[in-house]
Amino acid sequence: MKELAERSPPKRLRRLSEDEIALWIEVAKSVKRRRGATLPTLAAPRPAVPAPAVEVPPAALAPAAKPRQTPGPPPLAPLDRRLKRDLARGRAVVDGVLDLHGLNQAEAHHALRGFLLQAQIQDFRLVIVITGKGGRGRADDDWLSETGVLRRVVPHWLREVDLRQVVLGFEEAGPAHGGAGALYVRLRRRDRR
């Protein structure tokens, strides 16, 4: 109660704009009116005052030249359900296999790039890249003995901009093809221009 008494009196209400009144009239038309009630009418619109003429140079009227945007790399697409099903049942053909076991990162990266480019030239559609799952590391916490490195970095390499012209999409392989230690890689068709 005390709070209500301490409040300041309400401020004066603002006048509605012409647009708000027109909107209210449209809404009020959809409601049944009381007997004798009338809708407000809008005042006649005021004539618009013409703006002073300003001379615009012809160069300003020409459309602005848009900078040419180079198209980005094509997006990666997941393997479709039918292809995954056929791979699981042994019906789909795998065109090639690359095994990266025993290679360091630099060697594996070089081998992967060369293999994928050569596979695209040979019109391969689907290949398997075996990264391995990574074994148990040594007891010390040396970063050089970290395991499963290729399993983690190969997907990053497949997403690189320059390989997007070759790689259409990739996914972890099914159990019959190595599971988490391998990847199915779909290749784009070669541009034959």
NUDO-507211 format. One line per 8 residues: for each residue x, y, z of N, C-alpha, C. Coordinates in Angstrom, 3 decimals, padded with zeros to 6 digits. Example, Ala and Ser with C-alpha at 12.3 -4.5 7.8 and 13.67 -1.06 7.14 Angstrom:
013.190 -005.690 007.800 012.300 -004.500 007.800 013.200 -003.300 007.800 | 012.850 -002.250 007.080 013.670 -001.060 007.140 012.900 000.030 007.870
This chain:
000.820 -001.194 000.000 000.000 000.000 000.000 000.862 001.254 000.000 | 001.900 001.200 000.815 002.764 002.359 000.932 003.422 002.671 -000.409 | 003.772 001.601 -001.149 004.401 001.781 -002.455 003.479 002.494 -003.420 | 002.199 002.174 -003.383 001.249 002.819 -004.279 001.135 004.308 -003.996 | 001.180 004.688 -002.755 001.053 006.088 -002.390 002.291 006.875 -002.793 | 003.452 006.232 -002.816 004.692 006.931 -003.123 004.915 007.092 -004.621 | 004.176 006.412 -005.437 004.334 006.537 -006.880 003.925 007.917 -007.347 | 004.605 008.357 -008.400 004.260 009.666 -008.961 002.992 009.528 -009.794
002.272 010.612 -009.985 001.051 010.545 -010.785 001.411 010.167 -012.217 | 000.484 009.536 -012.927 000.792 009.120 -014.297 001.067 010.326 -015.189 | 001.981 010.128 -016.113 002.302 011.192 -017.054 001.197 011.295 -018.088 | 001.170 012.399 -018.766 000.157 012.624 -019.785 000.384 011.656 -020.945 | -000.682 011.071 -021.452 -000.596 010.121 -022.545 -000.274 010.853 -023.839 | 000.476 010.192 -024.712 000.829 010.809 -025.995 -000.312 010.619 -026.974 | -000.328 011.432 -028.000 -001.345 011.308 -029.042 -000.944 010.188 -029.986 | -001.934 009.487 -030.501 -001.683 008.422 -031.464 -001.333 009.027 -032.821
-000.456 008.346 -033.526 -000.111 008.806 -034.873 -001.225 008.402 -035.828 | -001.187 008.966 -037.031 -002.200 008.646 -038.046 -002.177 007.149 -038.389 | -000.976 006.575 -038.461 -000.862 005.145 -038.761 -001.483 004.296 -037.661 | -001.256 004.679 -036.418 -001.823 003.925 -035.298 -003.345 004.019 -035.288 | -003.869 005.200 -035.621 -005.330 005.366 -035.669 -005.918 004.519 -036.792 | -005.245 004.496 -037.963 -005.735 003.695 -039.090 -005.729 002.206 -038.727 | -004.707 001.776 -038.036 -004.636 000.382 -037.605 -005.759 000.072 -036.621 | -006.012 000.972 -035.699 -007.074 000.764 -034.714 -008.440 000.677 -035.401
-008.650 001.494 -036.410 -009.928 001.466 -037.131 -010.111 000.112 -037.815 | -009.045 -000.418 -038.429 -009.133 -001.722 -039.091 -009.455 -002.823 -038.080 | -008.853 -002.770 -036.915 -009.127 -003.772 -035.886 -010.556 -003.624 -035.367 | -010.968 -002.395 -035.164 -012.304 -002.145 -034.616 -013.403 -002.584 -035.579 | -013.128 -002.591 -036.886 -014.125 -003.030 -037.859 -014.457 -004.512 -037.702 | -013.529 -005.266 -037.145 -013.744 -006.705 -037.010 -014.501 -007.066 -035.731 | -014.827 -006.086 -034.923 -015.507 -006.345 -033.645 -016.918 -005.774 -033.708 | -017.848 -006.488 -033.090 -019.226 -005.999 -033.063 -019.283 -004.774 -032.152
-019.880 -003.685 -032.673 -019.926 -002.439 -031.906 -021.179 -002.362 -031.056 | -021.063 -001.563 -030.008 -022.244 -001.271 -029.197 -023.190 -000.400 -030.004 | -024.424 -000.425 -029.611 -025.400 000.406 -030.283 -025.033 001.875 -030.064 | -024.972 002.614 -031.155 -024.699 004.044 -031.078 -023.219 004.396 -031.136 | -022.334 003.413 -031.046 -020.904 003.704 -031.078 -020.460 003.939 -032.522 | -019.570 004.860 -032.710 -019.055 005.143 -034.049 -017.535 005.011 -034.045 | -017.020 004.732 -035.212 -015.574 004.622 -035.354 -014.981 006.011 -035.571 | -013.778 006.235 -035.074 -013.148 007.531 -035.326 -012.809 007.650 -036.813
-012.738 008.871 -037.271 -012.378 009.101 -038.661 -011.004 009.741 -038.703 | -010.308 009.437 -039.758 -008.984 010.021 -039.945 -009.115 011.408 -040.540 | -008.233 012.273 -040.092 -008.197 013.609 -040.680 -007.658 013.478 -042.095 | -008.022 014.421 -042.949 -007.529 014.392 -044.327 -006.007 014.489 -044.295 | -005.327 013.669 -045.080 -003.869 013.728 -045.059 -003.365 015.070 -045.555 | -002.327 015.528 -044.897 -001.735 016.807 -045.284 -000.921 016.614 -046.548 | -000.950 017.606 -047.415 -000.133 017.470 -048.618 001.345 017.475 -048.239 | 002.081 016.621 -048.886 003.505 016.531 -048.586 004.221 017.735 -049.155
005.157 018.242 -048.394 005.955 019.375 -048.838 007.058 018.822 -049.725 | 007.157 019.301 -050.963 008.196 018.759 -051.836 009.580 019.129 -051.318 | 010.484 018.195 -051.439 011.852 018.442 -051.010 012.543 019.290 -052.054 | 013.475 020.117 -051.621 014.181 020.943 -052.599 014.968 020.049 -053.554 | 015.002 020.452 -054.817 015.696 019.672 -055.838 017.197 019.756 -055.608 | 017.842 018.612 -055.652 019.281 018.544 -055.491 019.848 017.916 -056.745 | 020.872 018.547 -057.297 021.480 018.006 -058.499 022.400 016.861 -058.128 | 022.143 015.691 -058.727 022.936 014.502 -058.442 023.825 014.235 -059.647
025.142 014.078 -059.414 026.021 013.808 -060.558 025.703 012.434 -061.157 | 025.852 012.277 -062.475 025.520 011.005 -063.133 026.326 009.831 -062.592 | 027.535 010.064 -062.129 028.355 008.971 -061.605 027.721 008.367 -060.355 | 026.999 009.180 -059.600 026.371 008.674 -058.375 025.162 007.797 -058.696 | 024.553 007.991 -059.868 023.392 007.197 -060.232 023.766 005.826 -060.778 | 025.000 005.675 -061.252 025.441 004.394 -061.788 025.541 003.374 -060.666 | 025.181 002.118 -060.934 025.277 001.105 -059.875 026.729 000.909 -059.463 | 026.915 000.727 -058.184 028.261 000.520 -057.656 028.784 -000.834 -058.114
030.016 -000.844 -058.510 030.628 -002.100 -058.961 030.877 -002.990 -057.762 | 030.370 -004.208 -057.828 030.579 -005.146 -056.718 031.929 -005.822 -056.903 | 032.670 -005.981 -055.814 033.944 -006.685 -055.960 033.678 -008.140 -056.316 | 034.491 -008.676 -057.194 034.316 -010.073 -057.596 034.685 -010.982 -056.449 | 033.788 -011.845 -056.131 034.047 -012.800 -055.065 034.418 -014.128 -055.701 | 035.539 -014.652 -055.270 035.924 -015.957 -055.764 035.095 -017.004 -055.038 | 034.613 -017.978 -055.753 033.801 -018.990 -055.076 034.648 -019.752 -054.069 | 034.049 -020.034 -052.931 034.747 -020.781 -051.895 034.856 -022.244 -052.272
035.501 -022.994 -051.430 035.637 -024.416 -051.718 034.271 -025.093 -051.645 | 034.058 -026.116 -052.460 032.774 -026.800 -052.414 032.573 -027.457 -051.046 | 031.350 -027.515 -050.562 031.108 -028.107 -049.246 031.269 -029.630 -049.270 | 031.550 -030.166 -048.098 031.637 -031.620 -047.955 030.237 -032.185 -047.768 | 030.006 -033.351 -048.308 028.699 -034.000 -048.200 028.866 -035.343 -047.495 | 027.952 -035.689 -046.595 028.054 -036.996 -045.935 027.720 -038.122 -046.908 | 028.142 -039.320 -046.554 027.808 -040.488 -047.369 026.309 -040.740 -047.253 | 025.684 -041.072 -048.353 024.247 -041.311 -048.288 023.956 -042.684 -047.689
022.724 -042.832 -047.216 022.306 -044.053 -046.511 022.458 -045.299 -047.356 | 022.108 -045.204 -048.623 022.165 -046.373 -049.499 023.608 -046.859 -049.656 | 024.539 -045.926 -049.826 025.941 -046.308 -049.966 026.453 -046.952 -048.680 | 026.096 -046.391 -047.528 026.529 -046.982 -046.250 025.966 -048.391 -046.087 | 024.704 -048.577 -046.465 024.082 -049.894 -046.361 024.784 -050.890 -047.281 | 025.050 -050.470 -048.501 025.728 -051.355 -049.456 027.147 -051.682 -049.003 | 027.837 -050.743 -048.399 029.173 -051.007 -047.868 029.108 -052.031 -046.740 | 028.132 -051.875 -045.858 027.987 -052.807 -044.738 027.667 -054.212 -045.221
026.917 -054.327 -046.316 026.531 -055.638 -046.839 027.548 -056.193 -047.838 | 028.586 -055.413 -048.125 029.615 -055.883 -049.043 029.253 -055.735 -050.505 | 028.231 -054.958 -050.820 027.785 -054.792 -052.200 028.484 -053.634 -052.911 | 028.910 -052.618 -052.173 029.534 -051.447 -052.793 031.003 -051.733 -053.073 | 031.497 -051.161 -054.144 032.881 -051.382 -054.561 033.758 -050.286 -053.976 | 034.832 -050.711 -053.312 035.834 -049.775 -052.830 036.939 -049.782 -053.871 | 037.222 -048.617 -054.441 038.154 -048.538 -055.564 039.618 -048.596 -055.153 | 039.936 -048.155 -053.952 041.329 -048.157 -053.528 041.455 -048.055 -052.025
042.634 -048.448 -051.519 042.901 -048.413 -050.080 044.275 -047.797 -049.870 | 044.362 -046.891 -048.896 045.639 -046.308 -048.499 045.843 -046.620 -047.023 | 046.949 -047.273 -046.698 047.263 -047.626 -045.318 048.366 -046.703 -044.823 | 048.075 -045.904 -043.808 049.039 -044.933 -043.281 049.791 -045.455 -042.061 | 049.629 -046.734 -041.717 050.339 -047.299 -040.558 051.840 -047.121 -040.723 | 052.503 -046.755 -039.640 053.953 -046.662 -039.629 054.516 -045.384 -040.218 | 053.677 -044.467 -040.680 054.172 -043.212 -041.248 054.083 -042.093 -040.214 | 055.025 -041.162 -040.272 054.893 -039.993 -039.400 053.929 -039.007 -040.077
053.637 -037.894 -039.416 052.625 -036.977 -039.945 052.998 -036.414 -041.306 | 054.239 -036.001 -041.475 054.648 -035.414 -042.749 054.546 -036.436 -043.875 | 055.016 -037.638 -043.632 054.939 -038.692 -044.646 053.484 -039.051 -044.955 | 052.664 -039.141 -043.897 051.254 -039.500 -044.072 050.512 -038.424 -044.858 | 050.793 -037.157 -044.567 050.124 -036.064 -045.268 050.486 -036.090 -046.756 | 051.762 -036.273 -047.042 052.227 -036.343 -048.426 051.603 -037.555 -049.143 | 051.595 -038.707 -048.491 051.026 -039.922 -049.085 049.525 -039.761 -049.337 | 048.810 -039.152 -048.390 047.366 -038.961 -048.526 047.048 -038.066 -049.722
047.742 -036.937 -049.820 047.486 -036.005 -050.923 047.765 -036.681 -052.278 | 048.890 -037.331 -052.367 049.235 -037.987 -053.627 048.251 -039.085 -053.996 | 047.863 -039.882 -053.008 046.917 -040.976 -053.248 045.574 -040.438 -053.732 | 045.050 -039.396 -053.057 043.733 -038.868 -053.426 043.753 -038.224 -054.809 | 044.815 -037.501 -055.125 044.899 -036.880 -056.446 044.998 -037.947 -057.543 | 045.795 -038.980 -057.288 045.928 -040.057 -058.270 044.620 -040.834 -058.401 | 043.925 -041.041 -057.277 042.647 -041.763 -057.316 041.608 -040.987 -058.117 | 041.608 -039.664 -058.000 040.659 -038.861 -058.769 040.987 -038.930 -060.259
042.257 -038.924 -060.602 042.658 -039.024 -062.002 042.197 -040.362 -062.586 | 042.229 -041.411 -061.769 041.823 -042.745 -062.220 040.309 -042.943 -062.125 | 039.573 -041.882 -061.822 038.111 -041.900 -061.711 037.603 -042.826 -060.610 | 038.350 -042.951 -059.527 037.863 -043.698 -058.370 036.747 -042.887 -057.730 | 035.746 -043.553 -057.207 034.621 -042.875 -056.548 034.685 -043.005 -055.036 | 035.195 -044.141 -054.532 035.222 -044.391 -053.097 036.524 -045.098 -052.733 | 037.223 -044.546 -051.750 038.462 -045.161 -051.279 038.403 -045.265 -049.754 | 039.266 -046.105 -049.212 039.387 -046.240 -047.757 040.769 -045.758 -047.367
040.828 -044.918 -046.345 042.099 -044.450 -045.792 042.206 -045.046 -044.394 | 043.213 -045.895 -044.191 043.399 -046.551 -042.891 044.386 -045.719 -042.081 | 043.915 -045.209 -040.954 044.760 -044.395 -040.076 045.254 -045.202 -038.892 | 044.552 -046.243 -038.537 044.845 -046.988 -037.315 044.116 -046.336 -036.160 | 043.890 -047.108 -035.135 043.169 -046.593 -033.969 044.104 -045.986 -032.949 | 045.387 -046.254 -033.083 046.332 -045.773 -032.082 046.449 -046.799 -030.987 | 047.682 -047.123 -030.628 047.893 -048.135 -029.594 048.126 -047.492 -028.249 | 048.588 -048.284 -027.339 048.888 -047.763 -026.002 050.224 -047.055 -026.056
050.268 -045.885 -025.484 051.506 -045.104 -025.463 052.416 -045.565 -024.347 | 053.609 -044.985 -024.337 054.544 -045.306 -023.261 054.075 -044.644 -021.985 | 054.673 -045.030 -020.887 054.242 -044.552 -019.569 054.539 -043.071 -019.371 | 055.627 -042.564 -019.961 055.945 -041.152 -019.735 054.976 -040.266 -020.514 | 054.911 -039.012 -020.128 053.969 -038.084 -020.745 054.634 -037.300 -021.868 | 055.481 -037.918 -022.613 056.175 -037.265 -023.710 055.204 -037.092 -024.880 | 055.087 -035.885 -025.414 054.141 -035.642 -026.497 054.555 -036.361 -027.773 | 055.804 -036.725 -027.890 056.235 -037.452 -029.074 055.691 -038.877 -029.103
055.373 -039.408 -027.929 054.859 -040.773 -027.878 053.335 -040.812 -027.913 | 052.709 -039.672 -028.191 051.247 -039.612 -028.246 050.742 -040.553 -029.330 | 049.674 -041.284 -029.045 049.165 -042.273 -030.002 047.868 -041.793 -030.641 | 047.565 -042.371 -031.777 046.328 -042.036 -032.472 046.368 -040.673 -033.140 | 047.570 -040.176 -033.429 047.697 -038.841 -034.019 047.069 -038.804 -035.408 | 047.378 -039.774 -036.243 046.838 -039.775 -037.602 045.319 -039.894 -037.602 | 044.799 -040.625 -036.670 043.341 -040.776 -036.572 042.674 -039.422 -036.339 | 043.368 -038.534 -035.609 042.812 -037.213 -035.330 043.085 -036.206 -036.441
044.257 -036.265 -037.093 044.614 -035.211 -038.045 044.145 -035.474 -039.472 | 043.962 -036.714 -039.855 043.539 -036.998 -041.234 042.208 -036.323 -041.562 | 041.188 -036.343 -040.691 039.956 -035.603 -041.023 040.199 -034.107 -041.247 | 041.130 -033.516 -040.516 041.452 -032.101 -040.733 042.085 -031.902 -042.103 | 042.961 -032.814 -042.484 043.590 -032.722 -043.801 042.564 -032.864 -044.909 | 041.581 -033.746 -044.709 040.555 -033.944 -045.739 039.655 -032.722 -045.891 | 039.592 -031.885 -044.861 038.770 -030.667 -044.921 039.540 -029.469 -045.489 | 040.831 -029.607 -045.754 041.626 -028.495 -046.256 041.071 -028.008 -047.591
041.231 -026.714 -047.819 040.646 -026.073 -048.994 041.139 -026.702 -050.296 | 042.431 -026.978 -050.408 042.942 -027.507 -051.672 042.480 -028.940 -051.937 | 042.174 -029.713 -050.902 041.668 -031.076 -051.118 040.162 -031.111 -051.348 | 039.469 -030.003 -051.133 038.024 -029.974 -051.364 037.686 -030.171 -052.832 | 038.628 -029.878 -053.727 038.388 -030.109 -055.142 038.427 -031.600 -055.473 | 038.946 -032.393 -054.526 039.080 -033.837 -054.726 038.076 -034.594 -053.861 | 037.958 -034.188 -052.590 037.149 -034.915 -051.605 035.715 -034.407 -051.627 | 034.778 -035.320 -051.849 033.352 -034.981 -051.810 032.816 -035.105 -050.388
033.296 -036.099 -049.655 032.870 -036.304 -048.281 033.604 -037.488 -047.693 | 033.538 -037.605 -046.374 034.181 -038.745 -045.714 033.454 -039.045 -044.424 | 033.618 -040.292 -043.979 032.981 -040.759 -042.761 033.779 -041.919 -042.205 | 033.584 -042.173 -040.919 034.248 -043.316 -040.297 033.777 -044.602 -040.975 | 034.717 -045.502 -041.200 034.401 -046.755 -041.878 033.593 -047.678 -040.975 | 032.891 -048.589 -041.612 032.131 -049.584 -040.871 033.057 -050.639 -040.288 | 032.546 -051.478 -039.387 033.378 -052.496 -038.734 034.069 -053.443 -039.717 | 033.459 -053.735 -040.831 034.054 -054.653 -041.799 035.282 -054.059 -042.487
035.404 -052.735 -042.465 036.520 -052.065 -043.130 037.467 -051.368 -042.158 | 037.414 -051.682 -040.894 038.364 -051.104 -039.945 037.746 -050.225 -038.882 | 036.476 -049.924 -038.983 035.787 -049.146 -037.953 036.429 -047.787 -037.702 | 036.699 -047.516 -036.428 037.223 -046.209 -036.043 038.640 -045.973 -036.532 | 039.311 -046.986 -037.014 040.679 -046.830 -037.499 040.775 -046.587 -038.988 | 039.638 -046.342 -039.654 039.651 -046.108 -041.096 038.543 -045.138 -041.481 | 038.673 -044.556 -042.652 037.698 -043.602 -043.159 037.298 -043.977 -044.582 | 035.987 -043.884 -044.851 035.521 -043.947 -046.225 035.675 -042.537 -046.784
036.247 -042.399 -047.962 036.404 -041.086 -048.587 035.788 -041.151 -049.981 | 034.772 -040.321 -050.203 034.150 -040.218 -051.536 034.873 -039.135 -052.312 | 035.131 -039.396 -053.568 035.883 -038.460 -054.396 034.974 -037.777 -055.409 | 035.299 -036.537 -055.723 034.566 -035.774 -056.736 035.005 -036.252 -058.118 | 034.121 -036.070 -059.074 034.479 -036.366 -060.458 035.484 -035.310 -060.927 | 036.409 -035.762 -061.733 037.445 -034.870 -062.241 036.857 -033.929 -063.273 | 037.291 -032.671 -063.232 036.867 -031.688 -064.228 037.603 -031.997 -065.523 | 036.887 -032.324 -066.582 037.513 -032.765 -067.824 037.582 -031.668 -068.871
037.743 -030.453 -068.493 037.789 -029.352 -069.466 039.105 -029.272 -070.145
